[in-house]
Amino acid sequence: MLSWASAYPVVRIALRGIPPVPLAAIRYALAALIAVAWLVLRRQPLPAARDMPRLVACAGIGISLYNILFNMGEVTVSAGAASLLIASSPLMTALIAMPVLGERLTAWGWLGSLLSLAGVGLIAGGQAGGITFGSGATLVLGAALCSATYIILLRQLLRRYDGLTCMAYILIIGAVLLLPWLPRACAITLRASWPCVWAVVELGVFPAAIGYGAWTFVIGQMGAARGSALLYTLPPVTMVLAFLLTGEIPGLRTLCGGAVVMAGVLVMNTWGHPARRATTPTKN
């Protein structure tokens, strides 16, 4: 969790010397090298041809497009606000799952959704450009939508591959899709300051490669529901790290909006699904 939380302020540091899209390209080139080494050491076979379209979709949406939108958004959106906006992705996942997977929400689920949307509006309205099309906040929300879509697409793959193997394939394909920007990224990084170079290495090794591996391990040990609860710790940890690394201090509007978003997501995930309510123990 700490490695993922650190990504938000470290991206801000890297963006001081490297443009958003080249930053995504070189970050995931490093992560892909680690993924390739892991697959070779484990002697994992190539993925089945029938799974390649879904793997490419997961990598294109969840890695390439997500990071392009997120990096572009963080040019103007603070690290703390970005983490709170990304925290709305469970809400988006639930809303996408309704028409795609036939899942339903209870009245509590809809209430949680409305709370989260109100909180997103508070946060986004306080950022540069507000919630106008193409503003930093809307780009970060676009990244959150990519994350939600990625989770839906990933479910089918995890029925046939273990989590670490699946993540390795996706990291490699995501890096390949970003290859057109890699030469420029390398040229810029060679001339960049040491803090920018350190930020690129940190982003490629820890949040991208090790972070994904650690997350899949946690899900395997704790289950998706309990493991997902750890994501609620990301925004507060991110804000502390952002203050220590970049001196960012979130405004009152961002903090209030974040509290509303987190409350809405908590309500939706706890009481918003009929199956979960049916299995909730009651006191006699």
N, C-alpha and C positions, 0 to 999 in steps of 0.2 A: 504493500500500500504506500509505503514511504517513497518508493521509486516512482510510482505513478504521480503522487502528489508533487514531487519535485519537478516533474516535467513542465508544469504550468509556468513557474517562474523562470526555469532554465530556458524554455523556448523564448521568453522575453529577452533573455541575455543573448542568445544566439541570433535573434532577429536584428540586433544592433549592427551586425556585420554581414549577415547572409540573408538574401531575400527569401520569402516564404516557401516558394515551390522548390528551389534548389536545396533549401534546408531539409525539406521532407525527403528529397532524393538521396542525399548523402547520409541522413540519419538511418534510413531503412536499408541502404546499401551495407552499412556496418552491421545492422541487425541480421540481414540476410546471410552475411558471411558466418556469423555465429550459428544461424539455423542450419546452414549447409554442413558445417563442421559437426554439429550434433547428429544430423541425419546420417552422415558417413560413419561416425563412431558407433552409432546404434545399428548400422546396416539396414536402415529402413528402405523398403521397396518404393518405387515410384507410385504415385496415386493412380487409381483406376481411371481410364479414359472417360467413363461415364460421369465421374465426379469433377472433371476439369472445368466445365462451365460454371458450376456452383462455386468451386474454389476461386476461379477468376473473378466471379461476381463479389465474393466475400472480400478478396484482396483489393479489388478496384474500388469498392464502396467503403469497406471498413478500414483500409490502410491508406490507399492513395488519395482518394477524394476526401476522406475524413481529415487527413493531415494537411492537405492543401487548404481546405476551408478553415480549419482550426488555426493554422499558422497565419493566414491572411487576417483572420479575425483578431488574433492577439496583437496585431500591429497597433490597434487602437483600444482594445478591451484589456482591462487589468487582469492579472493572473487569477486573483480571487474571484472576480466576476465571471471569468471564463469557466472556472471550475463549478460554480453554482449553475451556470447555464447548461453545462454538460450534464449536471445532475438531473436534468429533466429528461434524459434519455429513457429511463424506465417508464415514464409516462408515455413517451412516444412508442416504445415497444409494445405496451399494452394496447394502445389505440390501433397500431398496425396489426396486431395479432387478432383483433376482432374480425375484420373482413377476411384476412388471409388464413388464419387458423381456426376460425369459428369460436374463439373465446369470448366470454361475456364479462361485463362489469356490473357490480351491484350498485345500488344508490350511493353507498359509501365510496365506491370506485369513481363514480362521476363527480362526487363532491371533492375527492382528492385531486382529480384531474383539473377541476376548475380552480382549486387553490393553487396548484402548481402553475397553471397558466397565468394566474394573477401575479404570482411571485416572479415569473419570467418577465412579465410586462414591467414590473417595478425595476428589476435589474437592468433590463435592456434600455428602458427609458432614461436611465442615468448614465449611459455610456455615450461616447462621442458618436454622433450621427443618429442616436436613438434607435428606433426600430424601423427605420426606412430601409427600403430594398438596397442591398449591397453594403449596408453599414457593418461595422465589426461585429456587433451583437447578432445580427441576422446571419452572418457567416458562421459564427460559433454555434448558433442554433441549427444551421444546416449541417454542421459537423455532428451535433447531437442526433439529428435525424439519420445521418449515415450510420452512427453507432447502433441505433435502434434497428435499422434495416439489417445491418450486419448480424446482429444477434438472432433475428428471425431466420436468416439464411443459414446460419451456422448450425442450427439445431439438427437438420437432416444429416450433415456431415459427421457430427459427433456420435451418430448412431453406428457409423462404420469405421471411424478412426479414433484413437485415443487423443486426448486434448493436446498433448505436447507435439505429437506428430502433425496434427491438423494445423496447429499454430505455426509450425515450422514451414509447412507448404505455403500457408497464406502470407507469411512474412516474405518469403522468397519471391512469390508471384507479385506481391505489392511492390517490392523493390524493382522488379523487372519492368513493371508498368511505369515507374518513375525514371527509368534509364535515360530518356531524352534530355532530362535536366541535370544528369549526373556530371557530365564534363564541365558545365558551367559551375556547378557546385564545388567540384574539386579545385578549379582555378581560383574561385573566390576564397575558399577555405585556406589555400596555401598562402594567401596574402592577408588573411584575417588576423586579428589580435589573439593572444593566447586565451583570454577568457572565452572568446567565441569558439575557438578550437576545442577547448575543454568542454564547453556546453554541447557541441556536436557529439563528441565521444560519449559524454554522459548520457545524452538522449538516445544514442544508438545502442549502447550496451545495457543500461539499466531499465528505463521505462519500456523500451521497445522489445528487447530480447529477453532479459531476465524478468522484467515485469510481467510479460505475457506468460512465461513459464511458471512463475510463482503463483499467478492467478489461477492457472489451470490446476496446479497442485492443490491450492486451497479449495477450489470447487470439488475436486476429487475426494478430498478428505472430509469436508464439511457439508457438501451438497450445495446446490445452486441457491436455495432460499436463504440458508444461514450465511453462506459465503457472500452473497450479494449485500447483506446487511453491513458488511465491512466498508462498502462503497460510501456509506454515509459519513465516514471519517475523512474522506478525501478533501472536501471544501475547507473545513477548519484547519487541517494540517497544511493544505496549500497556502492558506492565508498567512500562517505563521512563517512558512518557508519563504513566501514572497516578500514578507517584511524583512526577514534576515538577509535574503540574497539581493533584493532590489530596492528595499525601502518602501514598498507599496503599502499604503494604509487604506483599507476599504472604507467607503463612505457609509453613512447611516442608511441611505436608501438601498445600497447593495446588501448590507447586512439584514435589513428588514425583508427585502425581497428573497434573499437566500433562506431565511427562516421559514417563509411562507412556502417556498418551493420544496424544502425538505419535509415540512409538515404534510404537504399534499402528497408527495411520493410515499411517505410512511403510511398515511391513511390508505392510499390506494393499494400498496403492496400487502398491508396487513388485513384489511377488511374488504378490499375491492373485488375479490374473485370469489364466485359462489363455492367452488370446491374447497377453498381455504376456510371459508366461514363454516362450511359443513363439518370440517374436521377440528374446529376450534373447541377445546374442552369447556364445559360449562360447570359452574358450581351448583351443587344441590343445596 
